[in-house]
Amino acid sequence: MITYTFHDIKINTMRSLFIVLGLLVFTETPEAREIPRVVAERVGMSTERLERVTQMNQSYVDAGKMVGILTAVIRDGKLVHQSAAGTKGMNDPRPLAMDDLFRIYSMTKPITAVAIMQLYEEGKFHLSDPVAKYIPEFKNMEVVKDGNVVPAEHVMTMHHLLTHTAGFSYGSVHNADGTFTYSDPADQMFNEANLWQAKDLDEFAEKLAKVPLKYEPGQQWHYGIAVDVTGLVVQRISGQSFDEYLIEHIFKPLDMYDTFFVVPADKAHRFLPVHYRDIETGKRHLIPPEGSKDVGYSIFDTCFAMCDFTNVTLFLGGGGLVSTLRDFIRFAEALRAGGILDGKRILSPKTIDYMTMNHLPAVIRGGFNGEPEKYPLLRRHPGVGYGLGFAMILDLPANYALGSVGQYYWAGAAGTAFWIDPVEDIVIVSMMQLLNPWFSYRRDVRNAAYQAITESKE
């Protein structure tokens, strides 16, 4: 609650008094900005059945699969469920708090996508533009073919960049069982480039320009560092540092005061530790702040990026942000509402519609036949497509979980995940800190939320 104190204010007339009182009435308070909480029955859901979300989360904690989970469900812009299960860490028995800070890793990507599409709305670029127009370092890209490094035949466009079809690698192949494969020559050269040691995005681009692509641009969907490159494009087109751009154009308008690349010293006590799940044993391990090669997770083999959140100069749009459940709810709800929250518009609803269409058939050269072996996204996420910053459900039965066709989503390396359903007007956000998370959880939390609907809009 805000308390107003007046010192040495002389009010000479009743008119002046009414002006002052009017300013107080119409001053926006933190309470007025929060997503309103209502009884689930008011928006066609069941309070009793939503408790299954809490029970399901607790079951994962009780089984030793997870340390702690926060989950929220929003419908029609109203918060109908918010719950916590578990503790802050394996060595910290305190219960999770709603304002705890989480590494959201790849849930940074949709935020970066919104940033670049804001510039698209301003006419600052076209999707057909060569990426080299904004990053000249990429003018002469090479690609690995049959074990040889040769000049790329196709020009990398902004459309390729925003759809993960630019040909970039992440230095590994993320397999369906959560394991990683590093045998590809392109991945090996990516790892040897030490990109995460770059001091800033400009040096990052200089290093990356010397690394051959894994695929020809436009030939294949492959999850890689394209969104980190997108952050540099935002920086160069806008003339602002990427982190400053996000603050001015997304975080401040949406009142996301706990989302940042650098964790402020006065908020460090809320920053949760991160854990790792051993794929073979299923056991959890606590990753120390300095990282560890013993846990087998590549991000932490060296602690140059995405594990140091106090001395950050390399602002990675693909995975560098820290946030809270509350802040990410606000971001997701703004998208569900058509790009606006509390009267602050960040995108047009038409832009969001365009971003959440399946762009892959249009962007991949040679057509799309839907065969999983030729379409790596389907191997881990059946029944989905990919747009500009989001995956979306195209075939609900093939996706093996409740939801709606057109539902869009993404997740982070440490298990954070969100879903936005424009059919049922539902947002689900779940936060945890477990690298190599249980992928079964994502279906379970969706099912637990959707089975609570008593009045469907479909």
C-alpha positions as CSV (number, residue, x, y, z in Angstrom):
1,M,0.0,0.0,0.0
2,I,1.4,3.5,-0.9
3,T,1.3,6.1,1.9
4,Y,1.3,9.7,0.9
5,T,2.9,12.3,3.2
6,F,2.6,16.0,2.6
7,H,5.2,18.4,4.1
8,D,4.7,22.2,4.0
9,I,1.9,22.1,1.4
10,K,-0.4,25.1,1.6
11,I,-3.8,24.6,0.1
12,N,-5.4,28.0,-0.2
13,T,-8.6,27.0,-1.8
14,M,-11.1,24.1,-1.9
15,R,-10.4,23.9,-5.6
16,S,-6.7,23.2,-4.9
17,L,-7.7,20.6,-2.4
18,F,-9.9,18.8,-4.9
19,I,-7.1,18.8,-7.4
20,V,-4.7,17.2,-5.0
21,L,-7.3,14.6,-3.9
22,G,-8.1,13.9,-7.6
23,L,-4.4,13.2,-8.3
24,L,-4.4,10.7,-5.4
25,V,-7.5,8.9,-6.6
26,F,-6.1,8.5,-10.1
27,T,-2.5,7.7,-9.2
28,E,-1.9,4.1,-10.2
29,T,-0.9,2.0,-7.3
30,P,0.9,-1.4,-7.3
31,E,-2.3,-3.1,-6.2
32,A,-4.2,-1.6,-9.1
33,R,-1.6,-3.1,-11.6
34,E,-1.7,-6.7,-10.3
35,I,-3.6,-9.4,-12.2
36,P,-6.9,-9.7,-10.3
37,R,-7.6,-12.9,-8.4
38,V,-11.1,-14.4,-8.6
39,V,-12.9,-17.5,-7.7
40,A,-12.5,-20.0,-10.5
41,E,-16.2,-20.5,-10.9
42,R,-16.6,-16.9,-12.1
43,V,-14.6,-17.7,-15.3
44,G,-15.9,-21.2,-16.0
45,M,-13.5,-23.3,-14.0
46,S,-13.6,-25.4,-10.9
47,T,-11.7,-24.4,-7.7
48,E,-11.9,-27.9,-6.4
49,R,-10.5,-29.4,-9.6
50,L,-7.7,-26.8,-9.9
51,E,-6.4,-28.2,-6.6
52,R,-5.2,-31.1,-8.8
53,V,-2.5,-28.8,-10.0
54,T,-1.3,-28.4,-6.5
55,Q,-1.5,-32.1,-5.8
56,M,0.3,-33.0,-9.0
57,N,3.1,-30.6,-8.3
58,Q,3.4,-31.9,-4.8
59,S,3.6,-35.5,-6.1
60,Y,6.7,-34.6,-8.2
61,V,8.3,-33.1,-5.1
62,D,7.4,-36.0,-2.8
63,A,8.8,-38.5,-5.4
64,G,12.1,-36.6,-5.3
65,K,11.8,-35.6,-8.9
66,M,11.8,-31.9,-8.3
67,V,12.9,-29.6,-5.5
68,G,10.3,-26.8,-5.8
69,I,7.6,-25.6,-8.2
70,L,5.4,-22.5,-8.6
71,T,2.4,-22.6,-10.9
72,A,-0.3,-20.1,-11.9
73,V,-3.4,-20.4,-14.0
74,I,-5.1,-17.4,-15.5
75,R,-8.4,-17.3,-17.4
76,D,-10.0,-14.3,-19.0
77,G,-7.3,-12.1,-17.4
78,K,-8.2,-13.3,-13.9
79,L,-5.9,-15.3,-11.7
80,V,-7.8,-18.5,-10.6
81,H,-4.9,-20.6,-9.3
82,Q,-1.5,-20.0,-7.8
83,S,0.4,-22.5,-5.7
84,A,3.8,-23.5,-4.4
85,A,5.2,-27.0,-3.8
86,G,8.6,-27.9,-2.3
87,T,11.5,-25.8,-1.1
88,K,13.9,-23.2,-2.4
89,G,16.7,-25.7,-2.8
90,M,18.1,-29.1,-1.9
91,N,20.2,-27.5,0.8
92,D,17.6,-24.8,1.7
93,P,14.4,-26.2,3.4
94,R,12.5,-22.9,3.3
95,P,9.3,-23.1,1.3
96,L,9.3,-21.4,-2.1
97,A,8.0,-17.8,-2.1
98,M,6.0,-16.3,-4.9
99,D,8.6,-13.6,-5.5
100,D,11.5,-15.9,-5.8
101,L,13.8,-15.3,-8.8
102,F,14.3,-17.9,-11.5
103,R,16.6,-18.3,-14.4
104,I,14.2,-18.6,-17.3
105,Y,16.8,-19.5,-19.9
106,S,15.0,-20.0,-23.2
107,M,11.8,-18.4,-22.0
108,T,13.9,-15.3,-22.8
109,K,13.4,-16.1,-26.5
110,P,9.7,-15.1,-26.7
111,I,10.6,-11.8,-25.0
112,T,13.3,-11.2,-27.7
113,A,10.8,-12.1,-30.4
114,V,8.4,-9.4,-29.1
115,A,11.2,-6.9,-29.1
116,I,12.2,-7.5,-32.7
117,M,8.6,-7.6,-33.9
118,Q,8.0,-4.2,-32.3
119,L,10.7,-2.9,-34.7
120,Y,9.0,-4.8,-37.5
121,E,5.8,-2.9,-36.7
122,E,7.7,0.3,-37.0
123,G,8.9,-0.6,-40.5
124,K,12.5,-0.9,-39.4
125,F,13.1,-4.2,-41.3
126,H,11.5,-6.8,-43.6
127,L,11.4,-10.5,-43.0
128,S,13.0,-11.0,-46.4
129,D,16.0,-8.8,-45.5
130,P,19.4,-10.5,-45.4
131,V,20.6,-10.7,-41.8
132,A,23.9,-9.3,-43.1
133,K,22.2,-6.0,-43.7
134,Y,22.2,-5.5,-40.0
135,I,25.2,-7.8,-39.1
136,P,27.7,-7.2,-41.9
137,E,30.0,-9.8,-40.1
138,F,27.7,-12.5,-41.6
139,K,28.2,-11.5,-45.3
140,N,30.3,-14.5,-46.2
141,M,28.9,-17.4,-44.1
142,E,30.1,-20.9,-44.6
143,V,28.4,-24.2,-43.9
144,V,29.5,-27.8,-43.1
145,K,28.6,-30.3,-45.9
146,D,29.7,-33.9,-45.9
147,G,32.4,-33.0,-43.4
148,N,33.8,-30.1,-45.4
149,V,33.4,-26.4,-44.8
150,V,32.2,-24.6,-48.0
151,P,30.6,-21.3,-48.8
152,A,26.9,-21.1,-48.0
153,E,24.7,-21.1,-51.2
154,H,21.7,-19.4,-49.7
155,V,21.4,-16.0,-48.1
156,M,20.3,-16.0,-44.5
157,T,17.2,-13.8,-44.0
158,M,15.5,-12.4,-41.0
159,H,12.7,-14.9,-41.5
160,H,15.2,-17.7,-41.2
161,L,16.6,-16.1,-38.0
162,L,13.2,-15.8,-36.4
163,T,12.1,-19.4,-37.2
164,H,15.2,-21.3,-36.2
165,T,15.9,-22.1,-39.9
166,A,19.0,-20.0,-40.2
167,G,21.3,-23.0,-39.9
168,F,22.9,-22.1,-36.5
169,S,23.8,-24.7,-33.9
170,Y,23.8,-24.7,-30.1
171,G,27.0,-26.8,-30.1
172,S,25.0,-30.0,-29.5
173,V,21.9,-32.0,-30.5
174,H,19.2,-32.2,-27.8
175,N,17.8,-35.7,-28.0
176,A,14.3,-36.7,-27.1
177,D,15.4,-38.4,-23.9
178,G,17.1,-35.2,-22.6
179,T,20.6,-36.3,-23.5
180,F,23.0,-34.3,-25.8
181,T,25.1,-35.4,-28.8
182,Y,28.2,-33.6,-29.8
183,S,29.5,-35.7,-32.6
184,D,28.6,-33.4,-35.5
185,P,31.6,-31.5,-36.9
186,A,29.6,-28.2,-37.0
187,D,28.8,-28.6,-33.3
188,Q,32.4,-29.3,-32.4
189,M,33.5,-26.2,-34.3
190,F,30.8,-24.2,-32.5
191,N,32.0,-25.4,-29.1
192,E,35.7,-24.6,-30.0
193,A,34.8,-21.0,-30.8
194,N,34.1,-20.2,-27.1
195,L,31.3,-17.9,-28.0
196,W,30.1,-17.6,-24.4
197,Q,33.4,-15.9,-23.6
198,A,32.6,-12.9,-25.8
199,K,32.4,-9.7,-23.8
200,D,29.4,-8.3,-25.6
201,L,27.1,-9.0,-28.5
202,D,29.4,-7.3,-31.1
203,E,32.3,-9.6,-30.2
204,F,29.8,-12.5,-30.1
205,A,29.0,-11.8,-33.8
206,E,32.6,-11.5,-34.7
207,K,33.3,-14.9,-33.2
208,L,30.2,-16.5,-34.7
209,A,30.9,-15.3,-38.2
210,K,34.0,-17.5,-38.2
211,V,31.9,-20.6,-37.3
212,P,30.4,-22.6,-40.2
213,L,26.6,-23.2,-40.1
214,K,25.2,-26.6,-39.4
215,Y,22.7,-26.3,-42.3
216,E,22.1,-24.1,-45.3
217,P,19.8,-21.3,-44.4
218,G,16.2,-22.2,-45.0
219,Q,16.8,-26.0,-45.3
220,Q,16.1,-27.3,-41.8
221,W,14.5,-26.3,-38.5
222,H,17.3,-26.6,-35.9
223,Y,17.2,-25.1,-32.4
224,G,20.3,-22.9,-32.0
225,I,21.6,-19.4,-31.2
226,A,19.5,-17.6,-33.7
227,V,17.6,-15.6,-31.0
228,D,20.9,-14.5,-29.4
229,V,21.7,-13.1,-32.8
230,T,18.3,-11.5,-33.0
231,G,19.1,-9.6,-29.8
232,L,22.1,-8.0,-31.6
233,V,19.8,-7.1,-34.5
234,V,17.5,-5.3,-32.0
235,Q,20.5,-3.5,-30.6
236,R,21.7,-2.3,-34.0
237,I,18.4,-1.3,-35.5
238,S,17.2,0.5,-32.3
239,G,20.5,2.1,-31.5
240,Q,20.0,1.0,-27.8
241,S,21.9,-1.6,-25.9
242,F,19.7,-4.7,-26.0
243,D,19.1,-4.8,-22.3
244,E,18.1,-1.2,-22.2
245,Y,15.7,-1.7,-25.1
246,L,13.9,-4.5,-23.2
247,I,13.6,-2.3,-20.1
248,E,12.2,0.6,-22.0
249,H,9.9,-1.1,-24.4
250,I,8.7,-4.3,-22.6
251,F,9.6,-4.4,-18.9
252,K,8.6,-0.9,-17.9
253,P,5.3,-0.8,-19.9
254,L,4.3,-4.2,-18.4
255,D,5.5,-3.4,-14.9
256,M,7.9,-6.3,-14.9
257,Y,10.1,-4.9,-12.2
258,D,11.8,-8.3,-11.4
259,T,13.0,-9.2,-14.8
260,F,16.6,-8.5,-15.7
261,F,19.9,-9.9,-17.0
262,V,21.8,-8.7,-13.9
263,V,20.3,-9.7,-10.5
264,P,20.5,-6.5,-8.3
265,A,22.4,-6.9,-5.0
266,D,19.3,-6.1,-3.0
267,K,17.3,-8.9,-4.6
268,A,20.1,-11.6,-4.6
269,H,18.6,-13.2,-1.5
270,R,15.5,-14.2,-3.6
271,F,17.6,-15.8,-6.4
272,L,17.2,-19.5,-6.3
273,P,19.9,-22.1,-6.8
274,V,19.8,-24.3,-9.9
275,H,19.7,-28.1,-9.9
276,Y,20.4,-30.8,-12.5
277,R,18.8,-34.1,-13.1
278,D,21.0,-37.0,-14.0
279,I,19.3,-38.7,-16.9
280,E,20.6,-42.2,-16.0
281,T,19.8,-42.2,-12.3
282,G,17.0,-39.6,-12.1
283,K,18.8,-38.1,-9.1
284,R,19.0,-34.4,-8.6
285,H,22.2,-32.5,-8.0
286,L,22.8,-29.0,-6.8
287,I,24.9,-27.0,-9.2
288,P,27.3,-24.6,-7.3
289,P,27.4,-21.0,-8.4
290,E,30.8,-21.4,-10.1
291,G,29.4,-24.2,-12.3
292,S,30.6,-27.8,-12.4
293,K,31.8,-30.2,-15.2
294,D,30.8,-33.2,-13.1
295,V,27.1,-32.7,-13.6
296,G,27.4,-33.2,-17.4
297,Y,25.4,-30.1,-18.5
298,S,27.2,-28.1,-21.2
299,I,26.1,-24.6,-20.1
300,F,28.0,-25.0,-16.9
301,D,31.2,-26.5,-18.3
302,T,32.6,-22.9,-18.3
303,C,30.9,-20.1,-16.4
304,F,31.2,-17.3,-18.9
305,A,27.5,-16.9,-19.8
306,M,24.1,-17.9,-18.4
307,C,25.4,-18.9,-15.0
308,D,26.9,-15.6,-13.9
309,F,24.1,-13.1,-13.3
310,T,26.1,-10.4,-11.4
311,N,28.7,-9.3,-13.9
312,V,26.9,-9.5,-17.2
313,T,28.0,-7.6,-20.4
314,L,26.9,-10.3,-22.9
315,F,23.1,-9.8,-23.0
316,L,21.8,-13.0,-24.6
317,G,18.3,-12.8,-26.0
318,G,18.2,-16.6,-26.3
319,G,18.6,-17.4,-22.6
320,G,20.0,-14.8,-20.3
321,L,17.0,-13.4,-18.3
322,V,16.0,-13.9,-14.7
323,S,12.4,-13.4,-13.8
324,T,9.6,-14.2,-11.3
325,L,6.3,-16.0,-11.7
326,R,4.4,-12.7,-11.3
327,D,6.4,-10.9,-14.0
328,F,6.1,-13.7,-16.5
329,I,2.4,-14.0,-15.9
330,R,2.2,-10.3,-16.9
331,F,4.2,-10.9,-20.1
332,A,2.1,-13.9,-21.1
333,E,-1.2,-12.2,-20.2
334,A,-0.3,-9.2,-22.3
335,L,0.1,-11.5,-25.3
336,R,-3.1,-13.4,-24.6
337,A,-5.0,-10.1,-24.4
338,G,-3.8,-9.1,-27.8
339,G,-0.6,-7.2,-26.9
340,I,-1.9,-4.9,-24.2
341,L,-2.0,-4.9,-20.4
342,D,-3.3,-2.1,-18.1
343,G,-3.6,0.2,-21.1
344,K,0.0,-0.3,-22.2
345,R,0.3,-1.8,-25.7
346,I,3.5,-3.6,-26.7
347,L,2.2,-5.2,-29.9
348,S,-0.8,-5.3,-32.2
349,P,-3.1,-8.3,-32.0
350,K,-2.5,-8.9,-35.7
351,T,1.2,-9.1,-35.1
352,I,0.7,-11.7,-32.4
353,D,-1.6,-13.7,-34.7
354,Y,1.2,-13.6,-37.3
355,M,3.9,-14.7,-34.8
356,T,1.8,-17.6,-33.6
357,M,1.1,-19.1,-37.1
358,N,3.1,-22.0,-38.3
359,H,5.8,-20.5,-40.5
360,L,7.8,-23.6,-41.1
361,P,6.2,-24.9,-44.4
362,A,6.7,-21.4,-45.9
363,V,10.3,-20.9,-44.7
364,I,11.9,-24.3,-45.3
365,R,12.9,-24.7,-48.9
366,G,11.8,-27.8,-50.7
367,G,8.4,-27.9,-49.0
368,F,7.2,-29.6,-45.8
369,N,5.9,-33.2,-45.7
370,G,5.4,-33.5,-42.0
371,E,7.7,-36.5,-41.6
372,P,9.4,-36.5,-38.2
373,E,12.7,-37.8,-39.5
374,K,12.9,-34.7,-41.8
375,Y,11.5,-32.3,-39.2
376,P,13.4,-32.5,-35.9
377,L,10.9,-30.4,-34.0
378,L,8.4,-33.2,-34.3
379,R,10.6,-35.7,-32.7
380,R,10.5,-34.1,-29.3
381,H,7.2,-32.1,-29.7
382,P,4.7,-34.1,-31.9
383,G,1.8,-32.3,-33.4
384,V,3.4,-28.8,-33.3
385,G,4.7,-26.1,-35.6
386,Y,6.9,-23.1,-35.1
387,G,6.2,-19.4,-35.7
388,L,8.2,-16.3,-34.8
389,G,9.3,-17.0,-31.2
390,F,6.8,-19.6,-30.2
391,A,5.8,-23.2,-30.9
392,M,2.1,-23.9,-31.4
393,I,-0.2,-26.9,-31.3
394,L,-1.3,-27.9,-34.8
395,D,-2.6,-31.5,-34.1
396,L,-3.9,-31.9,-30.6
397,P,-4.3,-35.7,-30.6
398,A,-0.7,-36.1,-31.8
399,N,0.5,-33.8,-28.9
400,Y,-0.8,-36.3,-26.3
401,A,-2.2,-33.7,-23.9
402,L,-5.2,-31.5,-23.3
403,G,-5.3,-28.1,-24.8
404,S,-6.5,-26.4,-28.0
405,V,-5.3,-26.1,-31.6
406,G,-3.6,-22.8,-31.8
407,Q,-2.2,-22.9,-28.2
408,Y,1.3,-21.4,-28.3
409,Y,4.1,-21.9,-25.8
410,W,7.8,-22.2,-25.0
411,A,9.9,-23.5,-22.1
412,G,13.3,-23.0,-20.5
413,A,16.3,-25.3,-19.9
414,A,15.7,-25.4,-16.1
415,G,12.0,-26.5,-16.5
416,T,10.2,-23.2,-16.6
417,A,7.3,-23.3,-19.1
418,F,4.3,-21.3,-20.2
419,W,1.3,-21.9,-22.5
420,I,-1.1,-19.3,-23.9
421,D,-4.5,-20.6,-25.3
422,P,-6.4,-18.0,-27.4
423,V,-9.3,-20.4,-27.7
424,E,-10.0,-20.9,-24.0
425,D,-8.4,-17.6,-23.0
426,I,-6.1,-19.4,-20.6
427,V,-2.5,-18.8,-19.5
428,I,-0.5,-21.4,-17.6
429,V,3.0,-20.5,-16.1
430,S,5.1,-22.9,-14.2
431,M,8.5,-22.1,-12.6
432,M,11.3,-24.4,-11.3
433,Q,15.1,-24.6,-11.4
434,L,15.9,-28.1,-12.7
435,L,18.2,-28.6,-15.7
436,N,17.3,-31.7,-17.7
437,P,13.7,-31.4,-16.4
438,W,11.1,-34.1,-16.5
439,F,9.3,-33.6,-19.9
440,S,6.3,-35.6,-18.6
441,Y,5.6,-32.7,-16.2
442,R,4.7,-30.4,-19.0
443,R,1.9,-32.7,-20.1
444,D,0.8,-33.3,-16.5
445,V,0.5,-29.6,-15.6
446,R,-1.5,-28.9,-18.8
447,N,-3.8,-31.7,-18.1
448,A,-4.3,-30.7,-14.5
449,A,-5.2,-27.1,-15.6
450,Y,-7.5,-28.0,-18.5
451,Q,-9.5,-30.7,-16.7
452,A,-10.6,-27.9,-14.3
453,I,-12.5,-26.1,-17.1
454,T,-16.3,-26.5,-16.6
455,E,-17.3,-24.1,-19.4
456,S,-15.4,-24.5,-22.6
457,K,-15.3,-21.7,-25.3
458,E,-14.5,-24.1,-28.1
